[in-house]
Amino acid sequence: MKKLFIFAFIGLFAQLIDGALGMAYGVTSTTLLLTFGIAPAVASASVHLAEVVTTATSGASHIKFGNVDKQTVYRLIIPGSIGAFLGAAFLSNLPGDLAKPYISLFLLLLGVYVVIRFLFRFRPQEEKKGAELSRKQSIPLGLIAGFADATGGGGWGPITTPVLLSKKGMAPRKVVGTVDTSEFAIAVSATLGFLISLGWEEVNWLWVGSLMIGGIIAAPIAAWLVQKIHAQLMGVLVGGFIVLVNAKTLLSTWMENTAVYPYIYIGMALLWIISIIYTARKIGNDKNLNQEKVNSD
């Protein structure tokens, strides 16, 4: 019973992060499940089964709060579903660690760009125009992100969120809501692939149910938070999170001296915190200036 409560908390914590930042439900929950000695394939299958319900709840919540670009969702779900199914059913046993650091390097650089763009080059009028994701862009993005999600226990959000954020014209809350809503189709496809390859008997339904309950509680809270947080601050929060998550992969792959890991993490975290404080103050100053203009008029 104690383990079920822990799994429910894992589901709640992971969904709060995912629903607010557009990524990390799979990565967070799979990582935590692996610490309990659960086999990687079973852990990933359990997470994707839970995601069928949590992503549906999260998507419905984001739609309710107006956080979704429906056209982008439609363009992502078909290639994403194909990639997720193939990754789960046929390719999950292939070594994905070879490509993982290079993908992480690309995403880290993309995260740095996102932080810089929202920290210094944010233009509110650009975020309101909207940015169209073309079919040529959506097909490879969906296939790669869906495949990575199924084989790595998470990857839909970490790949699609920074790519969409890097496009000028799409508001951060729309990016987060769009990614979370489209993830429902990816979770369904990956789950079908896992059930075909693993079978129903490998799934512990109590674990899955606990993850679902935690995620269902957190989903509407996260969708509400996304609507309330300022677009510029949301961009800095998400970009910094992308950098930290991918830095961990790069350090563990390419740097053997583990003693320096804490210092690097602390330095990066401090830079992120400073960026958040700077952004929050800038938003406050802009509001005061606008208020003074209104009063003077």
N, C-alpha and C positions, 0 to 999 in steps of 0.2 A: 504493500500500500504506500509506503514511504517513497518508493521509486516512482510510482504513478504520479504522486504530487510533484516530485522533482521534474518529471517529464512534462507535466502540465505547465510548470513554471518556465521550463525551457521553451515550450511552444509560445507562451505569452511574451517572454523576453525577445525571442527571435522575431515574432510578428510585429512587435512594437518598433523594432529597428527597421524591419523590412517595409512596413507600412508607412513609416515616416521618412525613410531615406531611399526607398525604391530598390533595396537589395539586402542580401545577407540572411534571409530566413533559412535557406538551404545550407549555406556555409556555417551559420551559427549553430543550428540544431544538429546537423550531421556531425560537426566537430565535437559537440557536447555528448552526443550519443556514443561516439567512438571511444570516449573516455570511460564508458561503462563496459568496454570490451565487446561491444556489438560488432559483428562482421560488417565491413564497409558496404557490401551489396545490400544486406538486410537493412542497415541504417539508412541508406539512400532510398530504398524502396519504402520504408516506413515514413520517411520525411515527405516523399512525393505523394503517398497516399493521404497523409494529413493535409498536404497542400491543396489537394482537390477541394477540400471543404474550406480551408482558411483563405485560399486565394479567391474563392467564390464570394466569401463574406467580405474580404478586403475590397474586391472589385465593386461589389454592390455599394459598399460604403463610399468609395471614391466617386462612383457615378452620382450618388446622392448629393455629395458635396461639390460636384462640378469639377472634379480633378482629372477628367479623362478626355483625351483626344481620340475619338472613336475611329476615325479614318486610319490613324497610325496603328491602333489595335488590330483592325481588320487586315492590314498589310503585314503585320508581324506574326499573327497566330498560325498561318498555314506553314510557312517555312520553319517557324519555331517548333511546331508540333512534329513535323517530319524529322527534324534534327534530334529532338528529344526521344522520339520512338526508336530511331536507329541507334542512338547512343545507349539507350537502356537495353534494347532487345539483342543487339548484335555486337556492339563495340565496347561494352562496359568492361571487358576483361583485357582490353589493350592498354599498355602503359601510357597513361596520359601525362606522367611526370616530366617527360622530355620536352613537351611543348609548353607546359605550365609556366615556367619562369619567363619565357619570352612573351606570353600573353600578359603575364603580370607586369612586365616592364612596359608594354604598350599601354596598359590600363593605368599604371602609375603616372606615366607622362601625360595621359589624357586627364587624370585627376588633377595634376599640377596646373594644366591649362584651364580646367574648369574653375579652380580656386582663383587663379589670376584674372580670368574673365569676369567673374562675379565680384571680385575684390576691387578691381581697378577700372574695368571696362563695362560695367553694368549700365544698361540703358533701359529704363522702364518701358519706354515706347516700343522698343524692339521685342520685348517679351509679350506684348499684346498683339503683335501682328500675326503670330503663328508661323510655324515652319513645317513644310510638307516633307514627309519622308517618301522618296520615290521608290518605285518597285525595284529598281536596280540596286538601291541601297538596302531595302528591307529584306530581300531574299537572302543575300549572304549573311547579313546581320542575324536574321532569325535562325538560319541553319547552324551557324557557329555557336550562337548563344544557347540554342536548344540542345545541341550536342554536348556542350560544356556542362550544362545544367545536369543532364542525366549521368554523365560519366564522372563528374567531380563532386556530386552531391549538392551542387549549387553553382550558379553561373549565369542564369538568365538576367537577374538584376545587375550583378557586378559588370556585365558586358554591355547590356542595352542601355542602362541608365547613364553612364558617362558618355556613350556615343550620342545619345539623344540630347544630353545637356550641352555637348560641344557645338550643337547646331543653334545658331542665333535665331531667336524668334519663338522658341518654345519655353514657356514658363516652367520653373522647377517643379511646382506642384502638379502641373500637367504631365511632366515627365514621370514623376513618381507614381501618379495615379494610373497612367497609361501602362507602365511597366507592370505594376501589380495586377491590373485587370487582365492584361494579355497572358499573364503567367498561369491563369486557370487552365487554358488550353494546353500549355506545355506540361503542367502537372498531370493532366489526364493522359496525355500521350506517353509520357515517361512511365506512368503507373501501369498502363497496358503493356508496355515493353517489359517492365520488371516482372509482372505477373506471368507473362508468357515464358520468360527465361527462368524465373525462380519458382513459380507456383504459389498458390495461396497458403500452403502449409508453412512457408517460411516467415509469414507475417505474424507478428504479435499484435493482435487487435487492441489489447489493453494499452500498449504503448502508443499506438496510432491514435486511439481515442483520447488519451491524455494530451498528446500534442495538439489535437484538433480543438479541445476545449480551451486550452490556453490561447491558441491563435484566434479563436472566435471572439473571446473576450477583448483581446488587444486590437483587432482589426478596425472597428469603428472609432476607437480612441485615436489611433494613428492617423486615420483619414481626416479626422477633425483637426488634429494638430497641424497637418500639412496645409490645410486651408488657412490657419491662423498665422503661421510663420511667414514673415516677409520673404519675398522671392529672392532678394539678394542674399539674405542670411541663409536661406535654404540651400542656395547654390554653394556657398562656402562650407556649410555643414556636410553636404553630400560629397563635394570634391575632396575635402580633408579626410573623410572616412574612406574614400576610394584609395587615397595615397597610403594611409596607414595599413589597410588590409593587404594591399599588394606589396608593400615594403616587407612585410613579414615573410611572404613567399620568397622574395628575392634574397633576403638576408640568409634564410635557412638553406637556400640552394647554392649561393655563390660566396658566402663568407663563413669560414670555419671557426673563427674566433668568437665563440658565443658570449664571451665576457663583455664585449662591446655592445651587444644587442640592447641592453637596458638604456645605455647612454644615447644611442641613436633613436630609440623609441621616445625617450623623454624629450630629446631635442625636437623631434618632429611634432610631438604632442604640444609642446610649448609654442611652436610656430603656429600650429592650428588654433590654439586658444587665443593667441595674440590676434590672429586674423579674425576670429569670431568677435572678440571685444571691439576691434577696430571697426568692423562692419556694423555692429550694433550701435556704436556711438555715431557713426556716419548716418545711419538711418534715423537716429534720434535728432541729430542736427538738421537733417533735411526736413523732418517733420516740423521742427521749430521755425525754420525759415519759411516754409509754406504757410504756417499759421500766422507768422508776422505779416506776410504778403496779404493774406485774407483780411487781417485786422486793419492794415493800412488802406486797403481798398474800401 
